């Protein structure tokens, strides 16, 4: 009897977790964004820097996108800081695949 209730609880927990992720997990990390032209990247990054916009940045190396604020270090180099200030990344313009406003 206890084994059956443990299985039911496990199934319920797993189902609840899946539904939670479907509802609240950010869907933008699953997008397959195309490479933006360099002039467009520069324009979007300039606007994000000047207006302190929250952005999502995808990289050519693949992996996870970064969401945060961007600062320009020099002409071709940018610093991305997440909202909780715990993660920063320095990226060259050639490393950036796409920028999207959140």
KOLRO-841094 format. One record per residue: x, y, z of N, C-alpha, C, O in turn; residue in one letter; residue number from 1. Coordinates in steps of 0.02 Angstrom, whole numbers, plus 50000, padded with zeros to 5 digits. Layout:
<n_px:X&n_py:Y&n_pz:Z&ca_px:X&ca_py:Y&ca_pz:Z&c_px:X&c_py:Y&c_pz:Z&o_px:X&o_py:Y&o_pz:Z&zadren:a&baba:NUM>
...
//
This chain:
<n_px:50041&n_py:49940&n_pz:50000&ca_px:50000&ca_py:50000&ca_pz:50000&c_px:50043&c_py:50063&c_pz:50000&o_px:50030&o_py:50110&o_pz:49963&zadren:x&baba:1>
<n_px:50095&n_py:50063&n_pz:50042&ca_px:50138&ca_py:50122&ca_pz:50046&c_px:50176&c_py:50131&c_pz:49981&o_px:50187&o_py:50188&o_pz:49959&zadren:x&baba:2>
<n_px:50197&n_py:50077&n_pz:49949&ca_px:50233&ca_py:50081&ca_pz:49886&c_px:50189&c_py:50113&c_pz:49833&o_px:50213&o_py:50153&o_pz:49792&zadren:x&baba:3>
<n_px:50125&n_py:50096&n_pz:49833&ca_px:50079&ca_py:50124&ca_pz:49784&c_px:50070&c_py:50199&c_pz:49796&o_px:50067&o_py:50237&o_pz:49748&zadren:x&baba:4>
<n_px:50065&n_py:50220&n_pz:49859&ca_px:50057&ca_py:50292&ca_pz:49874&c_px:50121&c_py:50330&c_pz:49857&o_px:50118&o_py:50387&o_pz:49836&zadren:x&baba:5>
<n_px:50180&n_py:50299&n_pz:49866&ca_px:50243&ca_py:50331&ca_pz:49847&c_px:50246&c_py:50341&c_pz:49772&o_px:50269&o_py:50393&o_pz:49748&zadren:x&baba:6>
<n_px:50224&n_py:50290&n_pz:49733&ca_px:50224&ca_py:50297&ca_pz:49661&c_px:50175&c_py:50351&c_pz:49638&o_px:50190&o_py:50389&o_pz:49592&zadren:x&baba:7>
<n_px:50118&n_py:50355&n_pz:49671&ca_px:50069&ca_py:50407&ca_pz:49654&c_px:50096&c_py:50476&c_pz:49670&o_px:50088&o_py:50522&o_pz:49630&zadren:x&baba:8>
<n_px:50128&n_py:50482&n_pz:49726&ca_px:50159&ca_py:50546&ca_pz:49745&c_px:50214&c_py:50565&c_pz:49696&o_px:50219&o_py:50623&o_pz:49676&zadren:x&baba:9>
<n_px:50255&n_py:50517&n_pz:49678&ca_px:50309&ca_py:50529&ca_pz:49630&c_px:50280&c_py:50551&c_pz:49562&o_px:50305&o_py:50599&o_pz:49533&zadren:x&baba:10>
<n_px:50229&n_py:50518&n_pz:49538&ca_px:50197&ca_py:50535&ca_pz:49474&c_px:50167&c_py:50605&c_pz:49477&o_px:50173&o_py:50644&o_pz:49430&zadren:x&baba:11>
<n_px:50133&n_py:50620&n_pz:49533&ca_px:50104&ca_py:50686&ca_pz:49541&c_px:50157&c_py:50740&c_pz:49542&o_px:50150&o_py:50792&o_pz:49509&zadren:x&baba:12>
<n_px:50211&n_py:50729&n_pz:49579&ca_px:50266&ca_py:50777&ca_pz:49584&c_px:50298&c_py:50789&c_pz:49515&o_px:50311&o_py:50846&o_pz:49496&zadren:x&baba:13>
<n_px:50311&n_py:50735&n_pz:49480&ca_px:50342&ca_py:50741&ca_pz:49414&c_px:50296&c_py:50778&c_pz:49365&o_px:50319&o_py:50821&o_pz:49328&zadren:x&baba:14>
<n_px:50231&n_py:50763&n_pz:49367&ca_px:50183&ca_py:50798&ca_pz:49324&c_px:50178&c_py:50871&c_pz:49341&o_px:50175&o_py:50914&o_pz:49297&zadren:x&baba:15>
<n_px:50176&n_py:50886&n_pz:49406&ca_px:50172&ca_py:50956&ca_pz:49428&c_px:50235&c_py:50995&c_pz:49406&o_px:50229&o_py:51053&o_pz:49385&zadren:x&baba:16>
<n_px:50293&n_py:50964&n_pz:49412&ca_px:50355&ca_py:50996&ca_pz:49391&c_px:50355&c_py:51011&c_pz:49316&o_px:50375&o_py:51065&o_pz:49295&zadren:x&baba:17>
<n_px:50332&n_py:50963&n_pz:49276&ca_px:50329&ca_py:50973&ca_pz:49204&c_px:50281&c_py:51030&c_pz:49186&o_px:50297&o_py:51071&o_pz:49143&zadren:x&baba:18>
<n_px:50223&n_py:51031&n_pz:49217&ca_px:50174&ca_py:51084&ca_pz:49204&c_px:50201&c_py:51152&c_pz:49225&o_px:50191&o_py:51202&o_pz:49190&zadren:x&baba:19>
<n_px:50236&n_py:51154&n_pz:49282&ca_px:50266&ca_py:51217&ca_pz:49305&c_px:50315&c_py:51243&c_pz:49254&o_px:50314&o_py:51302&o_pz:49237&zadren:x&baba:20>
<n_px:50359&n_py:51199&n_pz:49229&ca_px:50409&ca_py:51220&ca_pz:49180&c_px:50377&c_py:51241&c_pz:49114&o_px:50402&o_py:51286&o_pz:49080&zadren:x&baba:21>
<n_px:50322&n_py:51209&n_pz:49095&ca_px:50287&ca_py:51229&ca_pz:49034&c_px:50257&c_py:51299&c_pz:49041&o_px:50256&o_py:51338&o_pz:48994&zadren:x&baba:22>
<n_px:50232&n_py:51314&n_pz:49101&ca_px:50199&ca_py:51378&ca_pz:49112&c_px:50248&c_py:51435&c_pz:49125&o_px:50239&o_py:51490&o_pz:49100&zadren:x&baba:23>
<n_px:50299&n_py:51422&n_pz:49166&ca_px:50341&ca_py:51476&ca_pz:49190&c_px:50412&c_py:51476&c_pz:49165&o_px:50447&o_py:51526&o_pz:49175&zadren:x&baba:24>
<n_px:50434&n_py:51424&n_pz:49134&ca_px:50503&ca_py:51423&ca_pz:49108&c_px:50507&c_py:51470&c_pz:49049&o_px:50461&o_py:51473&o_pz:49008&zadren:x&baba:25>
<n_px:50561&n_py:51508&n_pz:49044&ca_px:50567&ca_py:51554&ca_pz:48987&c_px:50573&c_py:51516&c_pz:48922&o_px:50614&o_py:51470&o_pz:48915&zadren:x&baba:26>
<n_px:50531&n_py:51534&n_pz:48875&ca_px:50531&ca_py:51500&ca_pz:48811&c_px:50585&c_py:51526&c_pz:48764&o_px:50601&o_py:51493&o_pz:48714&zadren:x&baba:27>
<n_px:50613&n_py:51584&n_pz:48779&ca_px:50662&ca_py:51613&ca_pz:48733&c_px:50727&c_py:51574&c_pz:48731&o_px:50765&o_py:51580&o_pz:48683&zadren:x&baba:28>
<n_px:50741&n_py:51534&n_pz:48781&ca_px:50802&ca_py:51494&ca_pz:48779&c_px:50797&c_py:51437&c_pz:48729&o_px:50847&o_py:51407&o_pz:48710&zadren:x&baba:29>
<n_px:50736&n_py:51423&n_pz:48706&ca_px:50726&ca_py:51369&ca_pz:48658&c_px:50722&c_py:51395&c_pz:48586&o_px:50719&o_py:51355&o_pz:48539&zadren:x&baba:30>
<n_px:50722&n_py:51460&n_pz:48578&ca_px:50718&ca_py:51488&ca_pz:48511&c_px:50782&c_py:51475&c_pz:48472&o_px:50837&o_py:51476&o_pz:48501&zadren:x&baba:31>
<n_px:50775&n_py:51464&n_pz:48409&ca_px:50833&ca_py:51456&ca_pz:48366&c_px:50841&c_py:51520&c_pz:48326&o_px:50820&o_py:51525&o_pz:48269&zadren:x&baba:32>
<n_px:50872&n_py:51569&n_pz:48357&ca_px:50880&ca_py:51635&ca_pz:48326&c_px:50935&c_py:51632&c_pz:48273&o_px:50986&o_py:51598&o_pz:48281&zadren:x&baba:33>
<n_px:50925&n_py:51670&n_pz:48220&ca_px:50974&ca_py:51673&ca_pz:48166&c_px:51025&c_py:51727&c_pz:48182&o_px:51013&o_py:51772&o_pz:48222&zadren:x&baba:34>
<n_px:51082&n_py:51722&n_pz:48149&ca_px:51136&ca_py:51771&ca_pz:48158&c_px:51112&c_py:51839&c_pz:48134&o_px:51090&o_py:51847&o_pz:48076&zadren:x&baba:35>
<n_px:51116&n_py:51889&n_pz:48178&ca_px:51098&ca_py:51957&ca_pz:48159&c_px:51157&c_py:51989&c_pz:48122&o_px:51215&o_py:51974&o_pz:48138&zadren:x&baba:36>
<n_px:51144&n_py:52032&n_pz:48074&ca_px:51198&ca_py:52069&ca_pz:48042&c_px:51234&c_py:52114&c_pz:48092&o_px:51204&o_py:52136&o_pz:48141&zadren:x&baba:37>
<n_px:51297&n_py:52127&n_pz:48080&ca_px:51337&ca_py:52165&ca_pz:48129&c_px:51310&c_py:52235&c_pz:48139&o_px:51312&o_py:52261&o_pz:48195&zadren:x&baba:38>
<n_px:51285&n_py:52268&n_pz:48086&ca_px:51258&ca_py:52336&ca_pz:48095&c_px:51197&c_py:52335&c_pz:48141&o_px:51188&o_py:52381&o_pz:48180&zadren:x&baba:39>
<n_px:51156&n_py:52283&n_pz:48136&ca_px:51097&ca_py:52277&ca_pz:48178&c_px:51117&c_py:52262&c_pz:48250&o_px:51087&o_py:52288&o_pz:48297&zadren:x&baba:40>
<n_px:51166&n_py:52218&n_pz:48259&ca_px:51191&ca_py:52204&ca_pz:48327&c_px:51216&c_py:52268&c_pz:48360&o_px:51200&o_py:52282&o_pz:48418&zadren:x&baba:41>
<n_px:51256&n_py:52307&n_pz:48323&ca_px:51283&ca_py:52369&ca_pz:48351&c_px:51226&c_py:52417&c_pz:48371&o_px:51228&o_py:52447&o_pz:48424&zadren:x&baba:42>
<n_px:51176&n_py:52423&n_pz:48327&ca_px:51120&ca_py:52468&ca_pz:48341&c_px:51082&c_py:52445&c_pz:48403&o_px:51067&o_py:52485&o_pz:48447&zadren:x&baba:43>
<n_px:51064&n_py:52381&n_pz:48406&ca_px:51027&ca_py:52355&ca_pz:48463&c_px:51067&c_py:52361&c_pz:48528&o_px:51039&o_py:52380&o_pz:48579&zadren:x&baba:44>
<n_px:51131&n_py:52346&n_pz:48525&ca_px:51173&ca_py:52351&ca_pz:48585&c_px:51181&c_py:52423&c_pz:48608&o_px:51183&o_py:52437&o_pz:48667&zadren:x&baba:45>
<n_px:51185&n_py:52469&n_pz:48560&ca_px:51190&ca_py:52540&ca_pz:48578&c_px:51126&c_py:52563&c_pz:48613&o_px:51129&o_py:52598&o_pz:48663&zadren:x&baba:46>
<n_px:51068&n_py:52543&n_pz:48586&ca_px:51005&ca_py:52561&ca_pz:48618&c_px:50999&c_py:52529&c_pz:48687&o_px:50977&o_py:52562&o_pz:48735&zadren:x&baba:47>
<n_px:51018&n_py:52467&n_pz:48694&ca_px:51015&ca_py:52432&ca_pz:48758&c_px:51061&c_py:52465&c_pz:48809&o_px:51043&o_py:52470&o_pz:48868&zadren:x&baba:48>
<n_px:51119&n_py:52487&n_pz:48787&ca_px:51166&ca_py:52520&ca_pz:48832&c_px:51140&c_py:52588&c_pz:48854&o_px:51141&o_py:52605&o_pz:48913&zadren:x&baba:49>
<n_px:51117&n_py:52628&n_pz:48806&ca_px:51094&ca_py:52696&ca_pz:48821&c_px:51030&c_py:52697&c_pz:48863&o_px:51023&o_py:52739&o_pz:48907&zadren:x&baba:50>
<n_px:50985&n_py:52651&n_pz:48851&ca_px:50920&ca_py:52650&ca_pz:48885&c_px:50918&c_py:52601&c_pz:48943&o_px:50866&o_py:52594&o_pz:48975&zadren:x&baba:51>
<n_px:50974&n_py:52567&n_pz:48957&ca_px:50979&ca_py:52517&ca_pz:49011&c_px:50923&c_py:52466&c_pz:49006&o_px:50889&o_py:52451&o_pz:49055&zadren:x&baba:52>
<n_px:50913&n_py:52439&n_pz:48946&ca_px:50861&ca_py:52389&ca_pz:48934&c_px:50883&c_py:52320&c_pz:48957&o_px:50942&o_py:52304&o_pz:48957&zadren:x&baba:53>
<n_px:50835&n_py:52281&n_pz:48976&ca_px:50846&ca_py:52211&ca_pz:48993&c_px:50843&c_py:52172&c_pz:48927&o_px:50794&o_py:52176&o_pz:48891&zadren:x&baba:54>
<n_px:50896&n_py:52135&n_pz:48913&ca_px:50901&ca_py:52099&ca_pz:48850&c_px:50918&c_py:52026&c_pz:48860&o_px:50942&o_py:52006&o_pz:48913&zadren:x&baba:55>
<n_px:50907&n_py:51988&n_pz:48808&ca_px:50931&ca_py:51919&ca_pz:48804&c_px:50983&c_py:51919&c_pz:48750&o_px:50972&o_py:51945&o_pz:48695&zadren:x&baba:56>
<n_px:51040&n_py:51889&n_pz:48764&ca_px:51094&ca_py:51885&ca_pz:48715&c_px:51110&c_py:51813&c_pz:48702&o_px:51123&o_py:51774&o_pz:48747&zadren:x&baba:57>
<n_px:51109&n_py:51794&n_pz:48638&ca_px:51128&ca_py:51728&ca_pz:48616&c_px:51197&c_py:51731&c_pz:48585&o_px:51217&o_py:51782&o_pz:48556&zadren:x&baba:58>
<n_px:51234&n_py:51677&n_pz:48593&ca_px:51304&ca_py:51677&ca_pz:48571&c_px:51315&c_py:51626&c_pz:48516&o_px:51279&o_py:51576&o_pz:48511&zadren:x&baba:59>
<n_px:51365&n_py:51638&n_pz:48475&ca_px:51383&ca_py:51593&ca_pz:48421&c_px:51408&c_py:51526&c_pz:48447&o_px:51403&o_py:51475&o_pz:48412&zadren:x&baba:60>
<n_px:51433&n_py:51525&n_pz:48506&ca_px:51460&ca_py:51463&ca_pz:48535&c_px:51404&c_py:51415&c_pz:48556&o_px:51418&o_py:51358&o_pz:48575&zadren:x&baba:61>
<n_px:51342&n_py:51438&n_pz:48553&ca_px:51286&ca_py:51396&ca_pz:48575&c_px:51278&c_py:51400&c_pz:48650&o_px:51300&o_py:51448&o_pz:48681&zadren:x&baba:62>
<n_px:51247&n_py:51351&n_pz:48679&ca_px:51238&ca_py:51350&ca_pz:48751&c_px:51181&c_py:51396&c_pz:48772&o_px:51138&o_py:51413&o_pz:48732&zadren:x&baba:63>
<n_px:51181&n_py:51415&n_pz:48835&ca_px:51128&ca_py:51455&ca_pz:48863&c_px:51133&c_py:51528&c_pz:48843&o_px:51188&o_py:51556&o_pz:48835&zadren:x&baba:64>
<n_px:51076&n_py:51559&n_pz:48836&ca_px:51072&ca_py:51631&ca_pz:48826&c_px:51083&c_py:51665&c_pz:48893&o_px:51074&o_py:51635&o_pz:48946&zadren:x&baba:65>
<n_px:51102&n_py:51728&n_pz:48890&ca_px:51111&ca_py:51767&ca_pz:48951&c_px:51060&c_py:51824&c_pz:48949&o_px:51052&o_py:51859&o_pz:48899&zadren:x&baba:66>
<n_px:51026&n_py:51833&n_pz:49006&ca_px:50979&ca_py:51887&ca_pz:49013&c_px:51007&c_py:51936&c_pz:49063&o_px:51026&o_py:51917&o_pz:49118&zadren:x&baba:67>
<n_px:51009&n_py:52000&n_pz:49044&ca_px:51035&ca_py:52050&ca_pz:49090&c_px:51042&c_py:52117&c_pz:49056&o_px:51011&o_py:52131&o_pz:49005&zadren:x&baba:68>
<n_px:51085&n_py:52158&n_pz:49085&ca_px:51100&ca_py:52224&ca_pz:49058&c_px:51168&c_py:52222&c_pz:49026&o_px:51212&o_py:52184&o_pz:49046&zadren:x&baba:69>
<n_px:51177&n_py:52264&n_pz:48976&ca_px:51240&ca_py:52265&ca_pz:48939&c_px:51273&c_py:52333&c_pz:48946&o_px:51241&o_py:52385&o_pz:48948&zadren:x&baba:70>
<n_px:51340&n_py:52331&n_pz:48949&ca_px:51380&ca_py:52392&ca_pz:48950&c_px:51434&c_py:52384&c_pz:48897&o_px:51460&o_py:52329&o_pz:48886&zadren:x&baba:71>
<n_px:51451&n_py:52439&n_pz:48865&ca_px:51502&ca_py:52436&ca_pz:48813&c_px:51570&c_py:52451&c_pz:48845&o_px:51579&o_py:52503&o_pz:48877&zadren:x&baba:72>
<n_px:51617&n_py:52405&n_pz:48835&ca_px:51685&ca_py:52414&ca_pz:48862&c_px:51729&c_py:52452&c_pz:48813&o_px:51765&o_py:52498&o_pz:48833&zadren:x&baba:73>
<n_px:51725&n_py:52433&n_pz:48750&ca_px:51759&ca_py:52470&ca_pz:48697&c_px:51718&c_py:52461&c_pz:48633&o_px:51661&o_py:52439&o_pz:48636&zadren:x&baba:74>
<n_px:51747&n_py:52477&n_pz:48576&ca_px:51710&ca_py:52477&ca_pz:48513&c_px:51680&c_py:52409&c_pz:48496&o_px:51626&o_py:52406&o_pz:48467&zadren:x&baba:75>
<n_px:51714&n_py:52355&n_pz:48511&ca_px:51692&ca_py:52288&ca_pz:48492&c_px:51681&c_py:52241&c_pz:48550&o_px:51672&o_py:52181&o_pz:48540&zadren:x&baba:76>
<n_px:51682&n_py:52266&n_pz:48612&ca_px:51679&ca_py:52222&ca_pz:48671&c_px:51624&c_py:52246&c_pz:48719&o_px:51616&o_py:52305&o_pz:48732&zadren:x&baba:77>
<n_px:51585&n_py:52197&n_pz:48744&ca_px:51528&ca_py:52213&ca_pz:48786&c_px:51530&c_py:52171&c_pz:48849&o_px:51554&o_py:52114&o_pz:48849&zadren:x&baba:78>
<n_px:51503&n_py:52199&n_pz:48903&ca_px:51498&ca_py:52166&ca_pz:48968&c_px:51424&c_py:52155&c_pz:48982&o_px:51385&o_py:52202&o_pz:48982&zadren:x&baba:79>
<n_px:51404&n_py:52091&n_pz:48993&ca_px:51335&ca_py:52074&ca_pz:49008&c_px:51332&c_py:52053&c_pz:49081&o_px:51368&o_py:52009&o_pz:49102&zadren:x&baba:80>
<n_px:51289&n_py:52086&n_pz:49119&ca_px:51280&ca_py:52070&ca_pz:49190&c_px:51208&c_py:52049&c_pz:49200&o_px:51162&o_py:52083&o_pz:49179&zadren:x&baba:81>
<n_px:51198&n_py:51992&n_pz:49233&ca_px:51131&ca_py:51966&ca_pz:49245&c_px:51095&c_py:52010&c_pz:49296&o_px:51126&o_py:52051&o_pz:49330&zadren:x&baba:82>
<n_px:51029&n_py:52000&n_pz:49302&ca_px:50989&ca_py:52041&ca_pz:49347&c_px:51010&c_py:52034&c_pz:49420&o_px:51008&o_py:52083&o_pz:49457&zadren:x&baba:83>
<n_px:51031&n_py:51975&n_pz:49440&ca_px:51050&ca_py:51965&ca_pz:49510&c_px:51123&c_py:51984&c_pz:49523&o_px:51148&o_py:51974&o_pz:49579&zadren:x&baba:84>
<n_px:51157&n_py:52010&n_pz:49473&ca_px:51226&ca_py:52033&ca_pz:49478&c_px:51275&c_py:51978&c_pz:49495&o_px:51331&o_py:51992&o_pz:49518&zadren:x&baba:85>
<n_px:51257&n_py:51915&n_pz:49486&ca_px:51300&ca_py:51859&ca_pz:49504&c_px:51340&c_py:51832&c_pz:49446&o_px:51388&o_py:51796&o_pz:49455&zadren:x&baba:86>
<n_px:51320&n_py:51849&n_pz:49385&ca_px:51353&ca_py:51821&ca_pz:49327&c_px:51367&c_py:51877&c_pz:49278&o_px:51322&o_py:51915&o_pz:49260&zadren:x&baba:87>
<n_px:51428&n_py:51880&n_pz:49256&ca_px:51446&ca_py:51928&ca_pz:49204&c_px:51483&c_py:51891&c_pz:49150&o_px:51515&o_py:51839&o_pz:49161&zadren:x&baba:88>
<n_px:51478&n_py:51917&n_pz:49091&ca_px:51513&ca_py:51888&ca_pz:49034&c_px:51538&c_py:51944&c_pz:48990&o_px:51502&o_py:51992&o_pz:48977&zadren:x&baba:89>
<n_px:51598&n_py:51937&n_pz:48967&ca_px:51627&ca_py:51984&ca_pz:48920&c_px:51624&c_py:51951&c_pz:48852&o_px:51646&o_py:51894&o_pz:48843&zadren:x&baba:90>
<n_px:51598&n_py:51987&n_pz:48803&ca_px:51590&ca_py:51959&ca_pz:48736&c_px:51612&c_py:52008&c_pz:48683&o_px:51596&o_py:52068&o_pz:48686&zadren:x&baba:91>
<n_px:51647&n_py:51983&n_pz:48635&ca_px:51664&ca_py:52022&ca_pz:48575&c_px:51603&c_py:52024&c_pz:48531&o_px:51559&o_py:51980&o_pz:48535&zadren:x&baba:92>
<n_px:51599&n_py:52073&n_pz:48488&ca_px:51542&ca_py:52078&ca_pz:48442&c_px:51537&c_py:52017&c_pz:48397&o_px:51482&o_py:51995&o_pz:48380&zadren:x&baba:93>
<n_px:51594&n_py:51988&n_pz:48379&ca_px:51594&ca_py:51929&ca_pz:48336&c_px:51568&c_py:51867&c_pz:48372&o_px:51549&o_py:51818&o_pz:48339&zadren:x&baba:94>
<n_px:51567&n_py:51867&n_pz:48439&ca_px:51542&ca_py:51811&ca_pz:48478&c_px:51466&c_py:51812&c_pz:48486&o_px:51436&o_py:51761&o_pz:48503&zadren:x&baba:95>
<n_px:51435&n_py:51868&n_pz:48473&ca_px:51364&ca_py:51877&ca_pz:48485&c_px:51324&c_py:51857&c_pz:48422&o_px:51338&o_py:51880&o_pz:48367&zadren:x&baba:96>
<n_px:51275&n_py:51815&n_pz:48433&ca_px:51233&ca_py:51792&ca_pz:48379&c_px:51171&c_py:51836&c_pz:48370&o_px:51155&o_py:51856&o_pz:48314&zadren:x&baba:97>
<n_px:51137&n_py:51851&n_pz:48425&ca_px:51076&ca_py:51890&ca_pz:48422&c_px:51063&c_py:51924&c_pz:48488&o_px:51085&o_py:51901&o_pz:48541&zadren:x&baba:98>
<n_px:51027&n_py:51980&n_pz:48485&ca_px:51007&ca_py:52018&ca_pz:48544&c_px:50932&c_py:52029&c_pz:48539&o_px:50905&o_py:52047&o_pz:48486&zadren:x&baba:99>
<n_px:50898&n_py:52017&n_pz:48595&ca_px:50826&ca_py:52023&ca_pz:48596&c_px:50805&c_py:52060&c_pz:48659&o_px:50829&o_py:52044&o_pz:48714&zadren:x&baba:100>
<n_px:50761&n_py:52108&n_pz:48653&ca_px:50737&ca_py:52145&ca_pz:48711&c_px:50687&c_py:52102&c_pz:48749&o_px:50644&o_py:52068&o_pz:48719&zadren:x&baba:101>
<n_px:50692&n_py:52103&n_pz:48815&ca_px:50646&ca_py:52065&ca_pz:48857&c_px:50594&c_py:52112&c_pz:48886&o_px:50550&o_py:52090&o_pz:48923&zadren:x&baba:102>
//
